[in-house]
C-alpha cells in the first residue's frame, strides 16, 4: 500500500486551509512571523501564500496551520479534536495523527497556549467555517504544564 501523500490532496485543492479568516496566532508566533495579525488578501487567501499557493512561512507557521484539517473545538463546554470535512484529505486521516500531535506539539505549544487557542475560536469562530461540517474525533488529551 502506498504511503499517504498530502500533496496529492493539497495541490488540486488550491489551499482551502489557507483561506481561513485570520487564524489564531499567539504573540510569540506573530513576533516570529514579524506581523501583528495574520491577515487575508483581497482574494481571501493568507498573506503568506505566494502566487503559486506556496506558504512563505511554512517552517514557522502557527499551530492552527500545522494541525489542519484537524482542529480543537469547544463543544458543550468540553474540548474535542475535530476533523473539518472541507479538506479533501479528511477521509484519509486517523486518530493516530492526533496522538502524534499531542505527543510532538505539546513540547512546542503548552496547555496555556491551547487555552488561548480554544478561547479565541470560541469567541471568534471564522464565518467561512460556520457552515462547514466537522467530525468529532475524541476529547483533547493535551499534557499539562
C-alpha positions as CSV (number, residue, x, y, z in Angstrom):
1,X,0.0,0.0,0.0
2,X,1.3,3.5,-0.9
3,X,2.2,5.9,1.9
4,X,-0.2,8.8,2.3
5,X,1.0,11.9,0.5
6,X,-0.6,15.3,1.4
7,X,0.5,16.8,-1.9
8,X,-2.0,14.6,-3.7
9,X,-4.7,16.5,-2.0
10,X,-3.2,19.9,-1.3
11,X,-2.1,20.9,-4.8
12,X,-5.5,20.2,-6.5
13,X,-7.4,21.8,-3.6
14,X,-5.7,25.2,-4.1
15,X,-5.1,25.7,-0.3
16,X,-8.6,25.9,1.1
17,X,-7.0,25.7,4.6
18,X,-5.1,28.8,3.8
19,X,-8.3,30.7,3.2
20,X,-9.1,30.8,6.9
21,X,-10.3,34.1,8.2
22,X,-7.5,35.3,10.4
23,X,-6.3,32.1,12.1
24,X,-5.2,32.2,15.7
25,X,-1.5,33.0,16.4
26,X,0.0,33.8,19.8
27,X,2.0,36.9,20.5
28,X,5.2,34.9,20.2
29,X,4.1,33.3,16.9
30,X,3.2,36.7,15.5
31,X,6.5,38.1,16.6
32,X,8.4,35.3,14.9
33,X,6.4,36.0,11.7
34,X,7.1,39.7,12.1
35,X,3.4,40.6,11.9
36,X,0.8,41.9,14.4
37,X,-2.0,39.8,12.9
38,X,-2.3,37.1,10.2
39,X,-4.5,39.0,7.7
40,X,-6.0,37.8,4.4
41,X,-5.6,39.2,1.0
42,X,-8.4,40.5,-1.2
43,X,-8.9,37.0,-2.7
44,X,-9.4,35.6,0.8
45,X,-6.0,33.9,1.0
46,X,-3.4,34.1,3.7
47,X,-0.9,36.9,3.4
48,X,1.9,34.3,3.5
49,X,0.8,32.5,0.3
50,X,2.7,33.3,-2.8
51,X,1.2,33.4,-6.3
52,X,1.7,29.7,-6.7
53,X,0.0,28.9,-3.5
54,X,3.1,28.0,-1.6
55,X,3.5,29.1,2.1
56,X,6.3,31.5,2.6
57,X,6.5,30.8,6.3
58,X,5.9,27.1,6.3
59,X,8.5,26.2,8.9
60,X,7.3,29.0,11.2
61,X,3.6,28.6,10.6
62,X,1.3,28.8,13.6
63,X,-0.2,25.8,15.4
64,X,-3.5,26.1,13.6
65,X,-1.8,25.7,10.2
66,X,0.1,22.7,11.5
67,X,-2.9,20.8,12.6
68,X,-5.4,21.4,9.7
69,X,-7.7,19.6,8.7
70,X,-7.8,18.8,12.4
71,X,-8.9,21.4,14.9
72,X,-9.7,21.8,18.6
73,X,-13.2,22.9,19.4
74,X,-15.3,23.5,22.5
75,X,-18.5,21.5,22.3
76,X,-20.9,21.6,25.3
77,X,-18.1,23.1,27.4
78,X,-15.7,20.2,26.7
79,X,-12.7,20.3,24.4
80,X,-12.5,18.0,21.4
81,X,-10.4,17.2,18.4
82,X,-12.4,17.6,15.3
83,X,-11.8,17.0,11.6
84,X,-13.0,19.6,9.1
85,X,-14.8,17.7,6.3
86,X,-14.0,20.6,3.8
87,X,-10.5,19.2,3.4
88,X,-10.3,16.6,0.5
89,X,-7.7,14.7,2.6
90,X,-10.0,14.4,5.6
91,X,-11.3,10.9,4.8
92,X,-7.7,9.6,4.8
93,X,-6.9,11.0,8.3
94,X,-6.9,9.0,11.5
95,X,-6.7,9.3,15.3
96,X,-3.1,8.2,15.1
97,X,-2.2,11.7,13.8
98,X,-3.9,13.3,16.8
99,X,-1.9,11.1,19.1
100,X,1.3,12.3,17.4
101,X,0.2,15.9,17.6
102,X,-0.4,15.6,21.3
103,X,3.0,14.0,21.9
104,X,5.0,16.1,19.5
105,X,3.4,19.5,19.6
106,X,2.8,19.7,23.4
107,X,6.6,20.3,23.7
108,X,6.3,23.4,21.5
109,X,2.7,24.6,22.4
110,X,1.9,24.1,26.0
111,X,-1.5,23.8,27.7
112,X,-1.7,27.6,28.3
113,X,-1.4,28.1,24.5
114,X,-4.2,25.6,23.9
115,X,-6.4,27.5,26.4
116,X,-5.7,30.7,24.4
117,X,-6.4,28.9,21.1
118,X,-9.7,27.5,22.3
119,X,-10.8,30.8,23.8
120,X,-10.0,32.6,20.5
121,X,-12.1,30.2,18.5
122,X,-14.9,30.1,21.0
123,X,-15.2,33.9,20.7
124,X,-14.2,34.4,17.0
125,X,-15.3,31.3,15.1
126,X,-14.5,32.0,11.5
127,X,-17.6,32.7,9.4
128,X,-16.4,30.6,6.5
129,X,-16.2,27.5,8.7
130,X,-19.6,28.1,10.4
131,X,-21.5,26.5,7.5
132,X,-18.9,23.6,7.1
133,X,-19.2,20.4,8.9
134,X,-16.7,18.6,11.0
135,X,-16.5,15.2,12.6
136,X,-15.8,14.9,16.3
137,X,-12.8,12.6,16.8
138,X,-12.2,12.5,20.5
139,X,-11.6,14.6,23.6
140,X,-8.4,16.6,23.8
141,X,-5.7,14.9,25.8
142,X,-3.1,17.6,25.9
143,X,-0.3,17.2,28.5
144,X,-0.5,19.9,31.2
145,X,2.5,22.0,32.1
